[in-house]
């Protein structure tokens, strides 16, 4: 997925900073549990410190897809008796919970509901929560490196299939990265807002914990992004996601997230930290020198921040730039570089 300029991502109460942070376990294929680190402390945003914590993710662990490209790469490396160090890194990547991207190209309307249901079944069996990304809006990415998506007629039907698969089960849904923030540059703001709002409506009756994509701190000004989110129905969701597929530091995104929250009815948010271990160098498409971020974790002491997630799978290309393959394609060299730069 791409962005321009710097690419690409129910009020909470803040308790005293002395409260403990809930540490989560990473569950991989229901068999291996790896402890997640406690989230970093944060400064109070000034909310009532005595009010109960409101975070639907509290106490949850996130699901690691055993069929992810990282898992497939790890299995292939092991089978080929390749470099053991590289195999170990790939195993660790595969065991780290990362979002599952639902695109109509890979999961068309005829099969997407079954895919979601099977994933929810597997997550239930491993007592973990999956994170899905819905990424099929018409004229996706304005025809750029992640071009695709469905027609205006097909799109709502596809989204309805996804939403219908949830029934009474819960999962995190990141809704349409890039769609709103990029609309200003694509010249289709009204059309895009309507499409995203209709997608929001499809999930209202489900237990999905929905976050609309809110761009990131170096894209649109917070006031402009907030206007788009409000028009698209953020009041009917849990909130928004920032930094999806981008590299900005967590500190920077938290500041942006709190500002955006204040402009969208104190909405909550999640941050994509999968590749922000060294922050951004200003480039969004396969920049060199970047590093994996901290492990995913739920956050209960950071203003309106609900969780820090790996949304864009590290090791998957941003697009055909800086020597990379097509967007979403597994790039072994980049995966190992990100890990090495993170000290893995």
N, C-alpha and C positions, 0 to 999 in steps of 0.2 A: 504494500500500500504506500501511497506517496502523499506529500503535501508540498506547499510552496513556501519559499522564504526560510523555513527552518524545520520543516516537517515534524510531521509525524513519521490522542486520547482520549418534614419530619425532623426537627431540630435535634442536634446532639448536645449533650451536656458534657462539660469538661470537668473531670474530677481532679483532685489535688495531684500534683506530680509525684507524690510519694506512693500512689497506688501501684500495685504490681501490674505488669503486662502479661497478658495471657500468651503463653508460647504454644504454638500449634505443632502438630506432627505432620510430616509429608507422607501421604500414603501412596505407595506405588504398587499397582495391580493387586491391591488388597493383601499383600503379603509382607512388604517391607515398610517399616515406619521409621522415618528419619526426622529427628527433632528440628523444628524451625526455630531460628533465633528470635529473641524478644524484639519487638519493634523499638525503634529509637525514641527517646523522650521528645516531647514537643512542648512548646509554650502555650499556655492557656489562651483561648481566644476571647475570654471574658464572659462566657456563659455561666449559668448557675452551677457552681462546683458541687452542690449537694444533691443535684438531680440524678436520677438513675441513668446509667449508660445505655444508650440506644444504638445497638449495632446488631443487625440480624445475623451477622457472620461470627459473632462472638462464640468461641468454643468449637468452631468448625475447623476441619482440615480440608485441604484442596486435593482434587483428583489429578493424578498423573496418567495420561492416556497411554496404555501399553502399545498402541498402534501409531504413536507419533513418529514423525520423521527422525527425531533424535533416537527413539527406541529402535527403529529399523536400522539406523546407522550403527548403533551399538551392537545389535545382533549380527549385522554383516561383518563388523570389525572382529568380533569374537570368533565367528565362523571361519574367517580367513586367517585366523591366528596372526593378526596384524600386531602392530606395536602395542604392547600391553598398557603403556601409559596412556596412549590415545584412547584405547578401549575403555580404560577406567574413567576418563573424562566424559566420554560419551555415555557410559552407564550412569554417571552422576547427573548429566544433563537430562537423560531420559527419566530419571527418578524425581526430578524437580517438577512440581505441578505447573503446567503451562496451559493457556487457553486453547480450546479447540475451535478452529475457524470454520464456520459453516458458510460455504459459498455455493451458489446454484450450479456452478460449473462442476464441482465435485459431488455435491449433494443436491440433486434436482428435487423438484416437488414430489416425485414419485417415491423417493427413498429417504428424504431428509427426516421425516417423522420417525421412521424406524431407526435411523442412526441416533437421533436424540434419545429415543426410548431405551435403546441398548446401552448407551452411555450412562443414562440415569440408573439403569439396573445395575451396571457394574459399579458405579459410584456408591449406590446404596449398599451393595455387598461389601464394599471396602470402608463403609462408614465415612465417606468423604463427599465433598461438594464440587461438582464440575463447574468450570468457567467456559461459557460459550461466547463466541463472537459472531454476530449476525452481520454478514457482509455481502449483500447482493442488490443494493439499491440501483435503480435504473441509472445508466450513464455513470457507473461507478468510476471514481477517480478522474472524471472528465476526459476519459479516453487516454489517460497517461499510462504509466508503467504498470498499474494494477487495473487496467481497463477491463470492463466486463459488466456483470450485473444482468438484471432481468428487464423486461419491458414494463411499462407502467401498468399493464393489465395483469401480467404474470406475478409481479412482485408481491402484492398483497395476498395472493393465494399461497405463495411459498412461505411467507411469514406466518400465515394462519396455520400451515402444517406444522411449523416449528412450535408455535405457541400451544397448539392443541396437544402436542406430545407431552407437555409438562403435567397436565391434569392437576393433581394436588401435590405434586412434588416440587421441591425447591432447587434452584441452581442460580448461578450468577450469569447474567446476560449483558454483554457489552454491545450496544446497539449502534451499528453503522459508523465505524471509524471514518473520519474525513468528511462525512456527508454534509454536515452543517457548516463546518469551518471552510470547506472548499467551495461551497455554493456561492459565496461572494465573488470568487474568482471565475467560477463557471458561468455566472450570469443566470442562475436558475433558482434563486433564493426561495421564491414563493412556492414553486413546484417542489423543491427539495424539503422544505418545511412541512408541506402537506404530506409527502410520502413518509417522512419520519414520524410525524404525528399519528398517521394511520398505523404504523408499525407499533408505536407505543400503545395505542388502543387495543391492539391484538393481544397484548400481554397483561392488560389491566386485571382481567379475571383469573389470572394464573398466580402461582406462588413464586414465579421468577423474580429475582432481585435485579432489577433492570437499571443500568447506568447508560445514559446517552453519551456519545462521544463529545467531549468538550474541547477538542484541539489540544493546545499546550501553551506554555507560558511565553513562547517566543513567536507565536502565530498571531491570532487576532487579539486586539485589546479585550480585557475582561468584560467591559460593558457591552461591546459588540457581540461577543460570544454569548453572553448571558441573554441578550435579546433574542438570539436565535433559539437557545435552549428553552426559554420561556414560551416562545411561540410554538415550539415543537411538542410541548406538553410535559416538560420536566416535572411539573407538579404531580403527575400521575406515576412517576417512577421513584426509585430510591435516590437518584441523583445523576452524576456524570462521571466520566473517566477522563483522565488527562495523560499526556505523554505517550499515547499508544503508538508503538513502532518508532518512537523517538528516543533521544539520548539525554535529555535534560536531567539535571541533578534532582534528587528527591527534595532537597531543601527549597530549590527554586519552584518546583511544582507544588509543594505544600503552600507556599505563599500565594501562588496563583490560584490554587484550589480554594483557599479560604476567602480570597477576594471574590472569586466567581460564586462561591456558596452564598456570600452575603447579598449577591445580586439576583439570586434564584431561590429566594425563600428559605435560606439556610439548608439547602440541599446537601446531601452527603456525596462523597466521591471516593474513587480508587485511583491509584497511580500505577502506570506501567514502569516497573523498575528493572525489567529483564536485562537491559543493555546499558544501564546508566551508571555503571561502577566508576567510570572516570568522567562522568558528565558529558556534555556535548562540545564539539569543536566548531559548531555552527553549521555543519552539513547534516543532511537527513538521509542521504541515500548511500548506504554501505561505507560510511566514513571509516578510515583506518584508525588504529590506536584506541579503539573503544574497549570496554570490558563488561563482563557480566555484572549485574547488580546483586544486592543482597537476596537471600532466599525469600520467597513469598511469605507474607505473614498478615494476620489480622491485627488491626491497630485499635486500641481502646482509649488512648490518652492524647490524641492529636487533633483536637478541634473536630471538624466534620469528616476527617479522613477515616474510612472504614477499613481499608486494606491496601497493602502494597503487593501487586501481582506481577507475574510474568504473562503479559498479554500477547505481544508479538513473540513467537518462538525464536529464541536465540539460535543462530545457525541457519535460519531461513533468510534468503536474500531479500533486500528491499527492492530490487529491480536490476535491470541491465545497465548498471553504472559502476564505475570504479572496479571493473573486472568481475562484477557479479553476474550470476545467471538470472533467468526470469524471476520476477517477484514470487516469493513463496517457495522457491526451489531450494532444496537442501544444499548448503555450501560448506563442505567439510573443513576447508582451510579457515574460513571465517569463524566457524564454531570453535575450533581449537584456539584460534587467536584470541577470541573473547574470553575463553576460559583461562588461557595463559596470562593474559593481562589482568585477570582478576585474582591471580595467585593460586589457581587450582592446580 
